[in-house]
Amino acid sequence: MKEKITAGRDQLGDFAPDFARYNDDVLFGEIWESDVLSDQTKSMITLSALITKGATEQLPFHLKKAKANGINAEAISALITHLAFYVGWPNAWSAFNIAKRIYQEEKND
């Protein structure tokens, strides 16, 4: 049985219940659970979008999810380097700082 996602409800449910429901039931329930794209592909797409927008607050969660989906540090490094030339050096630099921390946690565990 798949785990029920409640992060949206836990963090925003009392303030923005509709948004929390969309986050938990639609985004992480339906979209992320769809079999049309692989979990690795979804992670790479999501990371690309977040890095492009400079949305660093969500990067740690999605980098950990990418790691859990089998994406190694070398692939993350290649992704961010590739994006640097399209979305800007500062966005890439910020993403690298977070990715380095997330992927080095594995070595320190």
C-alpha positions as CSV (number, residue, x, y, z in Angstrom):
1,M,0.0,0.0,0.0
2,K,1.4,3.4,-0.9
3,E,2.1,5.9,1.7
4,K,-0.4,8.8,1.9
5,I,1.2,12.2,1.4
6,T,0.3,14.7,4.0
7,A,3.0,17.4,3.8
8,G,0.7,20.0,2.3
9,R,-2.0,19.3,4.9
10,D,0.6,19.2,7.7
11,Q,2.2,22.5,6.7
12,L,-0.6,24.5,5.1
13,G,-3.8,22.7,5.7
14,D,-5.2,25.1,8.2
15,F,-4.2,28.2,6.2
16,A,-4.7,27.1,2.5
17,P,-6.7,23.8,2.6
18,D,-7.3,23.7,-1.2
19,F,-3.7,24.2,-2.0
20,A,-2.7,21.6,0.5
21,R,-5.1,19.1,-1.0
22,Y,-3.8,19.8,-4.5
23,N,-0.3,19.3,-3.3
24,D,-1.0,16.0,-1.6
25,D,-3.6,14.4,-3.7
26,V,-3.0,15.8,-7.2
27,L,0.7,16.7,-7.4
28,F,2.2,14.0,-5.2
29,G,-0.8,11.6,-5.4
30,E,-1.6,11.5,-9.1
31,I,1.2,13.3,-11.0
32,W,4.2,11.8,-9.2
33,E,2.5,8.3,-9.0
34,S,1.8,8.2,-12.8
35,D,3.7,5.5,-14.7
36,V,4.0,7.5,-17.9
37,L,7.3,9.0,-17.0
38,S,9.9,7.3,-14.8
39,D,10.6,8.6,-11.3
40,Q,14.1,9.5,-12.5
41,T,12.7,11.5,-15.4
42,K,10.2,13.3,-13.2
43,S,13.0,14.2,-10.7
44,M,15.2,15.6,-13.5
45,I,12.4,17.6,-14.9
46,T,11.4,18.9,-11.5
47,L,15.0,19.8,-10.6
48,S,15.4,21.6,-13.9
49,A,12.3,23.7,-13.3
50,L,13.3,24.6,-9.8
51,I,16.8,25.5,-10.7
52,T,15.6,27.5,-13.7
53,K,13.3,29.6,-11.5
54,G,15.9,29.9,-8.7
55,A,13.4,28.1,-6.3
56,T,16.0,27.0,-3.9
57,E,13.6,26.5,-0.9
58,Q,12.2,23.3,-2.6
59,L,15.6,22.0,-3.9
60,P,16.6,20.0,-0.8
61,F,13.4,18.0,-0.8
62,H,13.6,17.3,-4.5
63,L,17.3,16.5,-4.4
64,K,16.7,14.0,-1.7
65,K,13.8,12.6,-3.8
66,A,16.2,12.4,-6.8
67,K,18.7,10.5,-4.7
68,A,16.0,8.1,-3.6
69,N,15.0,7.7,-7.2
70,G,18.5,6.5,-8.0
71,I,20.0,9.6,-9.5
72,N,23.7,9.8,-8.5
73,A,25.8,12.9,-7.7
74,E,27.5,12.6,-11.1
75,A,24.2,13.0,-13.0
76,I,23.1,15.9,-10.7
77,S,26.4,17.6,-11.4
78,A,26.0,17.1,-15.2
79,L,22.4,18.4,-15.0
80,I,23.3,21.6,-13.1
81,T,26.4,22.2,-15.3
82,H,24.2,21.8,-18.4
83,L,21.6,24.2,-17.0
84,A,24.1,26.8,-16.1
85,F,24.5,27.8,-19.7
86,Y,20.8,28.2,-20.2
87,V,19.4,29.5,-16.9
88,G,22.4,31.4,-15.5
89,W,25.5,30.9,-13.5
90,P,24.1,32.2,-10.2
91,N,21.2,29.7,-10.4
92,A,23.6,26.9,-11.0
93,W,26.0,28.0,-8.3
94,S,23.1,28.1,-5.7
95,A,21.9,24.7,-6.8
96,F,25.4,23.2,-6.6
97,N,25.7,24.4,-3.0
98,I,22.5,22.6,-2.0
99,A,23.2,19.5,-4.1
100,K,26.7,19.2,-2.6
101,R,25.3,19.3,0.9
102,I,22.5,16.7,0.1
103,Y,24.8,14.3,-1.7
104,Q,27.6,14.5,0.9
105,E,25.1,13.6,3.6
106,E,25.2,10.1,2.1
107,K,28.9,9.9,2.6
108,N,28.7,11.1,6.2
109,D,25.9,8.7,7.2
